[in-house]
Amino acid sequence: GVQNMTIVTPSRWLADLVSESFLKDYPIRVIHNGIDLKIFKPTSSDFREKYAIKKYMILGVAFGWGKKKGLDVFIELRKRLSEEFSIVLVGTNNSVDQALPVNITSIHKTNNTKELAEIYTAADVFVIPTREDNYPIVNMEAISCGTPVVTFETGGSPEMLDQDTGVVVPCDDVNA
């Protein structure tokens, strides 16, 4: 049978959900996902020059951009922030581009993980306005490249942040 089963989740948030489910009688362990620190580290590049980044660069990285990933938040930030703030989104596609104002830089895909590390490093802040996420690897990638993270207080996204690596704000609070 399954007497010797242990439930393993990648976040405390998911472990808490499991502990309230029919699986609550089994031992539950959290083992966070990992990333390759040989790749995700501060990496210099000409990214800011190439994309004419002005004073500040706000970065978002996702696959499957939409409301769950907070695409609407970036569109709203673009309306509210002055032009000295550049917004760069990675992982977009043609249909996402149609929803974006022209003054958001859209990068459909990167050529490799080193290029992604260069983009994280070039950014002043990594913003992840996710509305549901388990334990986003993008947060770890940004932090490992020396870029602080701002996230909504949803799912497991806040779990890897502390006062040195980022800020957690209430979900859907664009002002925060």
N, C-alpha and C positions, 0 to 999 in steps of 0.2 A: 504494500500500500504506500501511502504518502506520509507515514508517520514521521519520517526523517526529513521532511521538506522544509527549506528555509526560503522565504520570499526575499528577493533582492531587488531594490529599486535604485534609480540613479539620483533621487532627490528626497529630502525629508518631507516635502510637500506630498509626494506620491506615497511615501511610507505611511504618512498620517491617513491618507485616503484608504490605503489597504487595511490599516488597523481598525477602520470603522466598517469594513466589509465582512463578508462571510469567511474571509481568509484570516480574520483577526487572531485566531488561536495558534497560528504558526509563528515561529520566530521571524522577525523582519529585520533586514540589514540594509543599510544605505551604502552603496559603493558608487561614488560620483564618476561620471565619464571623465576621460582624460584627453589631453591634446599633446602634440609633439612640440616640446619646447626647443628643439633644434631648429624648427621652422618658425614657430610663433614667438618671436623676440623682437626687440626694437630693430627695425630694418630701414636704413635710409634709402631714399629714391628721389626722383624728380617729379613725383606725382603732383605736388602742389603747383609747380610751374606748368606742367603739361596741361592741367585742367584749370589754370588761372584762378586758383583758390585765393581769395582775398585775405581777410584777417583771420577769421575763425572757420574751422571746418567741422561740421557736424556730420557724422557718418551713421548710416544704417545698413545692415547686411541681413538679408533673409532670402529664403527660397520659398516661393509661394506667397508673394506679397499680396496683401489684402487687409481687410478690417482686423482679422485676428492678429496680424503682424503689425498693425498700427500705421498702415500707409496713410490713412486719413490724418493722423497726427503730424506726419511730416508735411503734408499739404497745408495744414493749419499753421504749423511753425513757419513755413515759407511766407505765409500772409502776414504774420505778426513780427517777424524779425527783419532787421535792416539788411541791406545788401552786403554789409561787411561780414555777414554770416553766410558761408557756402554750405549747401546741403548736398551730400553725395549719397546715393543709394546704390548698393551692389546686389545683384541677383534679380534684376528687373527683367522685363521682356517687352515686346511691342505693345501688348495690351495695357500693361502698367504705364508705359510711356504716354499713352493717350490720356491717362487720368492725371498726369503730372503737369504742373506749370513749367514753362520753359526754363525757369531759373532754378530748377533742381537738376543736378547732374545725375544721369542714369547710366549705370554700367551693367550690361547684361550678364556678363560672366568674366571671371578672371582667368588668365591662362594657366595659373598654377598657384599653389599655396604660398610660395614666396612672394608673388605679386600681391596676394591678399594681405600678407603680413606688412608689406610696404604701405598698403592703403590704410590699414589699422594704425600704423605708426604715424602716418601723415596727419591723421585726424586729431583734433583737440579734444573731442568727446565722442563716445560711441553711445547712441541713443537706441534703446530697444523698447518701444512702447507696445510690447506684446500683451495680448489679452488672455492668452493661454499658452503656457510653455512648461515643459517638465524641468529641464536643467540645461538651458541654452549653451551650447558649446561656443557660440559667437561671443558670449560674455568673457569666457576664459581666454579666447583668442585675443580679444581687444586688450584685456588686462595684461596679458603676457607680452604684448607689444608696447606696453607703457601708456595705454590710453584708458582714462577713467570711463565708467559706465553709468548711464542714467536709465533706470528701468521702472516700469510700473510694478506695483506690489501685487504681482500675480504669479501663481504657480510656484515653480522652483527658481524663477529668475533672480530674486533677491539673495538667494542662499550663499552665493560665492562672493558677495560684496561686503566690505567693511568701510570704515571712515576713510581709509587710504585709497580704496579702489573704486568707489562709486557712491551713488545716491539712489535711494528708493523713494518714489513718489506715489501718491494714491492713484489707483487705476483711473484712467480717463481725465486726470487733472492736467490739462495741457499747460496751464499757467505755472504749475509747480515744476 
